[in-house]
């Protein structure tokens, strides 16, 4: 069973919710290595002591250099040293990227790591990347993200021939800024199953198996989706419970409502892979609770079992390793 190093001090709800999520994942048989203060030992998990914490507001690269003994850096280092197979953190995303680049390093030929997030689309999950690792990107980066996303879709989501689309302001080929227009031309000339542009309004419909964009646009789109989903589900629940008639109707639709919440809730996936490194890293939401942390650890374990890093090293084509 994969061993997953978990940053116990990462996130808004650490360490309490992180420990509870780690215990839930461990109950499934996953070997959890909790990286944090020694007093967490009382929970019965294996501990790597690290009392220092990288805060969300700290500058990522500076914090990683200044706090080599922090829980986040120590958890990443556990993977680099072979003490763990994957790392999970709900802490500072930029610090996770900086620590990954420093200790895990990029796969040969990979220009930029990318955050790959499963989107709960109507016809099954699709992959959005980059969802925040690279605020600025070049066209060749987007081409490489597409190749990495296609490997992710095949290996973890069991899509035999993933369809790839480019996130833009219109479906027409000529729509977009300079970055998307140049990336569109590269994707069109690639061996990928590229189907053109996609608009953000179609992400939850299942715009494509893989949707590619730069990290700034991807992060904005992701947070808009997550916020909209949560607000709509909460508003729906409030309307149902506002009247006696609504409560009665709510009892009748409860099974369907629960299925819908489970499918759309970002906590169902728990986190996102940071693809392109020599080790497996999963980034969880900063406000992750117990359920999200447990699912992020399960996501990391599945990635190890499916050899995501190894498959990326094999299958990202040499032609994009510039």
Phi, psi and omega in degrees: 000135181301146173259126183244122175277128184241125177287103186288341183254007181271131175110165183291334185252018180278151359269351190302304183292328179295316180295317179297317178296321178296320178295320178297317179293321179296328178294339176278356180102000178284136179277106184259130176250107184272125183252110184178198183298150182301330183295343177290352179300334183296344181278352175092003177269157175292132186244136164251119187288129176201105187270344185272149184233140171267122183280158182298326186274354182287151176290123191306302185297319179297318182294319180296320179289320185281337184233066180295341179264010180290160182298321181295310182294320180296324179292319177294318181296330177300324177288317181299326182271358179084010178277346177215158181266340182203162179232144177231134175214141172258015183274202184304114183298317179297323178292323176298317178296314181296317179294323178296317179294324182286313189260324181269324182068162183282153171297151180305128177087348181283125182282312182218131169296157180222147177271121181253118184246127172289128177259127182284072182286163186299322184261023182113157187294143170243171184246127175252126175205142008271138182256020173147000181282330186228099180297326177244138182214159176253163182305320181293334175294315180297324176299316181290323175303320181298317178296317179294321178295324178294320176297315178303313182297319179291313189281324184254330183254002174059038175264114187299314181229085186298135173274135182246136173228159181253126180290126183210187183267004178189158182283338182294145183302328185275000181274140175131174176272185183300320181297310183291325179295317179290320178295323178301316180296319179295318180293322179297326182273355183275166177281000179293159176276074185273128185246015176099202183276159173227148176260152185296334180294344182261004184299317181281346174280338185102060184303324178189168175292326178227125177243125188249140175198177174280164186294329179293307180297318182296320180291320177298314180298316181297312182292327175296316178300310183297316179295319179295316179301312182296316181296318180294316180295319179292319179295322178298316180295320180296320179295320181295320185273001185283335182226161179296320178296319179297320179296321179295315178295326179298324178297325182287327183259006185305314180301317180293321180295321179294320178296319179295315179298318180298319183290321187268338185296124178302334179294341180298324178269327173085324184191191183221146177282139169263097187274147175109359177262165179281354176227161184271126180232135177240129179256120178264163178298145179298330180261023183301137172258192185306311184295317181295320179296315179300318181289328176294321178293319177296322178298318179296317180298319178296322179296322177293313182298327181269003177060044184301314182297315181296320180292323176297317180299325181281321197255346174291115191300147179300330185294340178258005178269075184257000000 
